[in-house]
Amino acid sequence: MGWLSDVLKRNSELEWMLDLDLTYETSQRAYLKKMALETCINFIGRTISQSDFRIVKNSKRQLDDWHYLLNVRPNTDQSAADFWQKFIYELIHENEVLVILTDNNDLLIADSFTRIEYAVYPDVFKDITVKDYTFQRSFKMDEVIYLKYNNEKLTKFMDGMFDDFANLFSRMIEVSLRKNQIRGLVGLDSNQQLTEENRNKLQKFIDKLFSSFRNNSIALVPKVKGIEYDEVASGDSKNSGQSVDELTKLKKSLIDDVANILGIPNALIHGELSDYETSIKAYLKFCINPLNKKIADELNAKLIEKEDYLKGEKIQIRGIAELNPLEVADAVDKLRASGVYNGNEIREKLGDERVDNPALDEYVITKNYQSAKSVEGGESE
């Protein structure tokens, strides 16, 4: 700044120009992180919310209070779909989720809690807060539904990557704005007396001039004596749309990275239909089924006694992962006709319940499946 100060001292009329507000701060791009996380997590949440939770005993579905809580109304303020969507959001976003059963038989998802861990005794949860209410009592591990998603909180794990993307995104926006920027030169009459009042008037004039050009498709600016404004070219017009495409690709790349971590095929998250069937199978196998298994294991451990579980009573999660009977009709016919499965077993694999029809409990063979030794023919010695 030493050489610049010397120049300004030679012409005191230019020294005040340093005080003009000609710069702006780059805003934070926190919405990039929220956009990527919300897109992917809500995608999984909407899938799980379509699940059907079945309590099965002696191969028959039980319609009891737990069936109503898990499938219809977990609490007074949420439907089952809303409850499970929030459940998945908390599980993935916060890396853990805690559900408690109140004295009024409501299932509530905790917004915050404190976990006290023990080596040989059940862990204890205290300071459990739901909305604005904090429970005074503590809950043991066997009294709650508690799941952990992974070893590290997803948002903490990805903070560094999001910071890099945010910086890159901000720089790309700056380049895009610079390419389409309106630029001009303001000339001053050097013979005019530049008092403090004149400086303020000049600053207001420049601000109004910029606002007029920015906010209006047609702008008429009065010509002031002693002040001249000339507009100059605004960069390369040929590449004006290129930076917009690059911004879109960057946002898509960020969502792809989050989707890969969560096991969601990129084509599926963006709605591409080229490999839809393959993407659906991969999504169900590597993302949804592991989550359903994790949830089912916790529900079976907490809601069903060990003796009852060993006798066949269990909780099953059915939903979008089930096969469409119309699409696999030929395969079903072959399985049934070969005697590998009976009718009720096939119904279970398709996500349907067993029915009280003795014919469907029988194994039948309608094809000519038989041992090679039983085939007659040839000459006997």
C-alpha positions as MATLAB code, in Angstrom:
seq = 'MGWLSDVLKRNSELEWMLDLDLTYETSQRAYLKKMALETCINFIGRTISQSDFRIVKNSKRQLDDWHYLLNVRPNTDQSAADFWQKFIYELIHENEVLVILTDNNDLLIADSFTRIEYAVYPDVFKDITVKDYTFQRSFKMDEVIYLKYNNEKLTKFMDGMFDDFANLFSRMIEVSLRKNQIRGLVGLDSNQQLTEENRNKLQKFIDKLFSSFRNNSIALVPKVKGIEYDEVASGDSKNSGQSVDELTKLKKSLIDDVANILGIPNALIHGELSDYETSIKAYLKFCINPLNKKIADELNAKLIEKEDYLKGEKIQIRGIAELNPLEVADAVDKLRASGVYNGNEIREKLGDERVDNPALDEYVITKNYQSAKSVEGGESE';
ca = [
       0.000    0.000    0.000;
       3.001    2.332    0.307;
       3.266    3.150   -3.384;
      -0.510    3.574   -3.659;
      -0.551    6.025   -0.754;
       2.116    8.108   -2.463;
       0.052    8.267   -5.634;
      -3.069    9.280   -3.726;
      -1.216   11.973   -1.835;
      -0.217   13.576   -5.143;
      -3.882   13.910   -6.039;
      -6.017   14.324   -2.936;
      -9.136   14.219   -5.075;
      -8.577   10.456   -5.698;
      -7.837    9.387   -2.116;
     -11.515    9.198   -1.148;
     -12.183    6.605   -3.891;
     -10.950    3.844   -1.555;
     -14.041    4.395    0.598;
     -16.530    3.480   -2.142;
     -18.460    0.212   -1.553;
     -17.420   -1.711   -4.659;
     -17.005   -5.252   -3.200;
     -19.308   -7.928   -1.750;
     -18.966  -11.017    0.404;
     -19.406  -14.530   -0.980;
     -22.357  -16.191    0.738;
     -22.023  -19.572    2.371;
     -23.220  -22.528    0.322;
     -24.623  -24.532    3.225;
     -27.679  -25.407    1.162;
     -25.501  -27.691   -0.978;
     -24.963  -30.017    1.969;
     -28.616  -29.930    2.974;
     -29.770  -30.517   -0.602;
     -27.620  -33.625   -1.075;
     -28.473  -35.131    2.317;
     -32.190  -34.354    2.120;
     -32.465  -35.774   -1.406;
     -30.844  -39.114   -0.563;
     -32.119  -39.633    2.991;
     -35.708  -38.739    2.130;
     -35.519  -41.092   -0.851;
     -34.778  -43.973    1.528;
     -37.297  -42.706    4.081;
     -40.118  -42.686    1.545;
     -39.263  -46.266    0.598;
     -39.232  -47.587    4.171;
     -42.443  -45.705    5.011;
     -44.290  -47.977    2.561;
     -43.370  -51.083    4.570;
     -45.940  -53.364    6.152;
     -44.991  -54.632    9.629;
     -46.482  -58.050   10.342;
     -46.540  -59.907   13.634;
     -46.706  -63.569   12.665;
     -47.628  -66.381   15.046;
     -48.214  -69.964   13.916;
     -47.855  -68.746   10.333;
     -50.799  -66.362   10.808;
     -50.789  -62.599   11.118;
     -51.769  -61.198   14.498;
     -53.941  -58.072   14.599;
     -53.204  -56.536   17.992;
     -52.078  -53.244   19.558;
     -48.582  -53.541   18.149;
     -49.988  -54.020   14.661;
     -51.910  -50.750   15.059;
     -48.903  -48.852   16.438;
     -46.483  -50.027   13.754;
     -48.795  -49.727   10.748;
     -51.477  -47.139   11.486;
     -50.894  -44.638   14.306;
     -47.721  -44.818   16.407;
     -48.719  -41.740   18.420;
     -51.331  -39.012   18.566;
     -49.436  -36.658   16.248;
     -48.027  -38.898   13.505;
     -49.252  -41.409   10.995;
     -47.224  -44.564   10.464;
     -45.767  -43.239    7.184;
     -44.615  -39.990    8.812;
     -43.239  -41.868   11.807;
     -41.080  -44.259    9.784;
     -39.883  -41.528    7.447;
     -38.659  -39.491   10.430;
     -37.256  -42.689   11.967;
     -35.059  -43.290    8.906;
     -34.044  -39.633    8.715;
     -32.827  -39.624   12.324;
     -31.122  -42.989   11.886;
     -29.083  -41.957    8.850;
     -28.577  -38.256    9.522;
     -27.717  -38.573   13.224;
     -26.276  -42.106   12.949;
     -28.678  -43.334   15.647;
     -32.345  -43.225   16.591;
     -34.160  -43.822   19.878;
     -37.854  -44.708   20.193;
     -39.625  -44.942   23.556;
     -43.040  -46.260   24.572;
     -44.905  -43.888   26.881;
     -47.406  -44.780   29.584;
     -50.167  -43.906   27.101;
     -48.815  -46.523   24.654;
     -47.431  -43.947   22.214;
     -44.249  -44.560   20.247;
     -42.149  -41.383   20.263;
     -38.884  -40.622   18.460;
     -36.455  -38.802   20.737;
     -35.020  -35.509   19.505;
     -32.123  -35.690   21.950;
     -30.953  -37.990   24.728;
     -27.994  -39.044   26.821;
     -26.740  -42.619   26.721;
     -24.890  -44.122   29.680;
     -23.005  -47.246   28.657;
     -22.173  -50.207   30.871;
     -20.027  -53.247   30.214;
     -22.157  -56.046   31.725;
     -25.472  -54.260   32.399;
     -27.993  -52.793   29.945;
     -27.218  -49.248   28.875;
     -29.410  -46.495   30.274;
     -30.952  -43.555   28.392;
     -31.742  -40.361   30.286;
     -32.554  -36.698   29.552;
     -34.792  -37.864   26.706;
     -36.404  -34.884   24.997;
     -39.312  -35.037   22.564;
     -40.234  -31.654   21.126;
     -40.169  -29.358   24.183;
     -40.783  -32.025   26.815;
     -37.999  -33.798   28.720;
     -38.782  -37.072   30.466;
     -37.697  -37.203   34.093;
     -37.356  -40.976   34.193;
     -34.639  -43.114   32.647;
     -35.114  -45.972   30.193;
     -33.051  -49.151   30.017;
     -31.901  -50.614   26.732;
     -34.448  -53.429   26.870;
     -37.259  -50.864   27.278;
     -36.554  -48.879   24.119;
     -36.051  -49.350   20.400;
     -32.534  -48.166   19.590;
     -30.590  -48.474   16.333;
     -27.213  -47.269   15.109;
     -26.690  -46.812   11.391;
     -22.929  -46.907   11.072;
     -19.732  -46.226   12.968;
     -19.579  -42.512   12.319;
     -22.100  -39.745   11.938;
     -22.751  -39.163    8.242;
     -22.784  -35.371    8.423;
     -19.519  -35.296   10.387;
     -17.908  -37.721    7.973;
     -18.791  -35.586    4.950;
     -18.128  -32.115    6.377;
     -14.700  -31.880    4.744;
     -15.977  -32.894    1.338;
     -18.875  -30.445    1.547;
     -16.510  -27.598    2.424;
     -14.462  -28.317   -0.690;
     -17.574  -28.517   -2.850;
     -18.905  -25.272   -1.352;
     -15.687  -23.412   -2.156;
     -15.641  -24.786   -5.687;
     -19.335  -24.012   -6.170;
     -18.849  -20.432   -4.950;
     -15.945  -19.928   -7.323;
     -17.969  -21.280  -10.248;
     -20.843  -18.926   -9.420;
     -18.400  -16.012   -9.315;
     -17.096  -16.973  -12.761;
     -20.635  -17.280  -14.107;
     -21.629  -13.891  -12.722;
     -18.450  -12.338  -14.062;
     -19.155  -13.641  -17.578;
     -22.617  -12.068  -17.552;
     -21.681   -8.976  -15.585;
     -22.682   -5.470  -16.620;
     -19.523   -3.368  -16.601;
     -19.083    0.331  -16.906;
     -16.717    3.216  -16.372;
     -17.628    6.321  -14.399;
     -15.774    9.471  -15.392;
     -15.442   12.517  -13.109;
     -14.790   16.131  -13.941;
     -11.458   16.776  -12.225;
     -12.203   20.483  -11.962;
     -15.186   19.857   -9.673;
     -14.730   20.493   -5.968;
     -14.953   17.055   -4.227;
     -16.360   17.792   -0.809;
     -17.722   15.176    1.584;
     -21.234   15.977    0.394;
     -20.244   15.441   -3.241;
     -18.623   12.142   -2.397;
     -21.839   10.878   -0.774;
     -23.866   12.010   -3.746;
     -21.523   10.170   -6.090;
     -21.782    6.985   -4.067;
     -25.598    7.173   -4.101;
     -25.549    7.839   -7.840;
     -23.393    4.765   -8.508;
     -25.633    2.606   -6.309;
     -28.796    3.790   -8.084;
     -27.138    3.327  -11.459;
     -26.198   -0.269  -10.651;
     -29.626   -1.025   -9.186;
     -31.386    0.390  -12.227;
     -29.416   -1.787  -14.642;
     -29.676   -4.893  -12.506;
     -33.398   -4.853  -11.673;
     -34.907   -3.552  -14.907;
     -34.854   -4.878  -18.453;
     -35.025   -1.268  -19.700;
     -33.234    1.415  -17.703;
     -33.140    5.178  -18.376;
     -30.429    7.024  -16.484;
     -30.252   10.837  -16.427;
     -26.967   12.324  -17.515;
     -25.381   14.395  -14.776;
     -22.982   17.201  -15.576;
     -19.468   16.297  -14.511;
     -20.196   12.554  -14.333;
     -20.002   10.292  -17.358;
     -20.874    6.586  -17.582;
     -19.761    4.274  -20.381;
     -20.695    0.579  -20.544;
     -18.088   -1.906  -21.755;
     -18.308   -5.478  -23.039;
     -19.124   -8.187  -20.464;
     -16.842  -11.103  -21.287;
     -17.146  -13.975  -23.722;
     -20.775  -14.391  -24.768;
     -20.059  -17.693  -26.511;
     -19.406  -19.508  -23.213;
     -22.121  -17.781  -21.165;
     -24.154  -20.979  -20.788;
     -21.204  -23.251  -20.121;
     -20.789  -22.244  -16.477;
     -24.485  -22.923  -15.766;
     -24.089  -26.482  -17.045;
     -20.997  -26.898  -14.904;
     -22.939  -25.793  -11.811;
     -25.622  -28.371  -12.545;
     -23.019  -31.100  -13.010;
     -21.347  -30.155   -9.732;
     -24.597  -30.402   -7.765;
     -25.349  -33.737   -9.413;
     -21.861  -35.010   -8.577;
     -22.353  -34.080   -4.930;
     -25.639  -35.991   -4.748;
     -23.968  -38.960   -6.458;
     -21.269  -39.116   -3.771;
     -23.849  -39.153   -0.961;
     -25.966  -41.723   -2.813;
     -22.965  -44.014   -3.261;
     -22.260  -43.938    0.464;
     -25.881  -44.820    1.262;
     -26.096  -47.535   -1.410;
     -28.504  -45.755   -3.770;
     -27.786  -46.233   -7.514;
     -27.086  -42.882   -9.148;
     -29.452  -43.556  -12.042;
     -32.310  -44.161   -9.615;
     -31.805  -41.036   -7.527;
     -31.871  -38.871  -10.676;
     -34.897  -40.616  -12.181;
     -33.056  -42.063  -15.174;
     -35.019  -44.926  -16.753;
     -32.297  -46.485  -18.902;
     -31.300  -49.125  -16.309;
     -34.346  -48.814  -14.082;
     -34.874  -52.530  -13.354;
     -31.189  -53.142  -12.608;
     -31.033  -50.040  -10.394;
     -34.146  -51.085   -8.450;
     -32.704  -54.542   -7.755;
     -29.386  -53.094   -6.579;
     -31.169  -50.489   -4.456;
     -33.336  -53.079   -2.720;
     -30.513  -55.553   -2.225;
     -27.775  -53.254   -0.953;
     -29.721  -50.415    0.678;
     -33.300  -51.258    1.672;
     -32.978  -54.921    2.646;
     -30.096  -54.316    5.094;
     -32.093  -51.516    6.720;
     -35.202  -53.691    6.974;
     -33.102  -56.483    8.491;
     -31.651  -54.078   11.058;
     -35.115  -52.787   12.009;
     -36.668  -56.269   12.102;
     -33.902  -57.608   14.353;
     -34.405  -54.786   16.845;
     -38.203  -55.158   16.868;
     -37.976  -58.918   17.324;
     -35.498  -58.531   20.177;
     -37.533  -55.897   22.036;
     -41.174  -56.811   21.323;
     -41.081  -60.631   21.322;
     -39.845  -62.877   24.114;
     -37.041  -65.297   23.346;
     -39.201  -68.376   24.012;
     -41.945  -67.116   21.703;
     -39.467  -66.261   18.963;
     -37.971  -69.768   19.068;
     -41.494  -71.142   18.673;
     -41.954  -69.261   15.414;
     -43.459  -65.928   16.494;
     -41.707  -63.031   14.764;
     -42.076  -59.650   13.136;
     -41.717  -59.486    9.364;
     -41.265  -56.364    7.249;
     -42.886  -56.472    3.851;
     -43.123  -53.704    1.325;
     -41.641  -52.404   -1.884;
     -39.066  -55.202   -2.005;
     -41.733  -57.818   -2.742;
     -42.062  -59.334   -6.204;
     -44.912  -58.466   -8.535;
     -46.941  -61.678   -9.119;
     -47.800  -60.646  -12.679;
     -44.137  -60.197  -13.577;
     -43.019  -63.584  -12.206;
     -46.071  -65.631  -13.160;
     -44.060  -68.033  -15.341;
     -41.506  -68.644  -12.582;
     -44.302  -69.206  -10.048;
     -45.913  -71.753  -12.325;
     -42.665  -73.700  -12.680;
     -42.000  -73.691   -8.929;
     -45.498  -74.898   -8.200;
     -45.596  -77.444  -11.023;
     -42.245  -78.968  -10.070;
     -43.324  -79.558   -6.477;
     -40.473  -77.463   -5.015;
     -42.913  -75.124   -3.213;
     -46.557  -75.370   -2.262;
     -49.050  -72.597   -2.861;
     -48.824  -70.938    0.554;
     -45.037  -70.897    0.490;
     -45.133  -69.118   -2.848;
     -47.649  -66.626   -1.447;
     -45.223  -65.800    1.361;
     -42.384  -65.219   -1.096;
     -44.605  -62.825   -3.019;
     -45.390  -60.908    0.165;
     -48.929  -62.249    0.597;
     -50.277  -64.015    3.656;
     -51.118  -67.676    3.929;
     -54.747  -68.703    3.394;
     -56.753  -71.507    4.973;
     -56.966  -73.635    1.864;
     -55.733  -77.246    2.237;
     -55.082  -77.423   -1.505;
     -52.420  -74.729   -1.219;
     -50.585  -76.678    1.488;
     -50.106  -79.672   -0.792;
     -47.073  -80.291   -2.978;
     -48.091  -81.178   -6.507;
     -46.217  -82.159   -9.644;
     -47.918  -81.326  -12.915;
     -44.867  -81.809  -15.135;
     -43.145  -85.040  -16.084;
     -40.443  -84.664  -13.437;
     -39.105  -88.134  -12.548;
     -35.869  -89.945  -11.832;
     -33.759  -91.147  -14.754;
     -33.819  -94.657  -13.269;
     -37.594  -94.787  -13.503;
     -37.574  -94.206  -17.264;
     -38.598  -97.397  -19.087;
     -37.225  -98.329  -22.465;
     -34.379 -100.165  -24.180;
     -33.787 -103.903  -24.343;
     -33.270 -106.037  -21.260;
     -30.842 -108.952  -21.322;
];
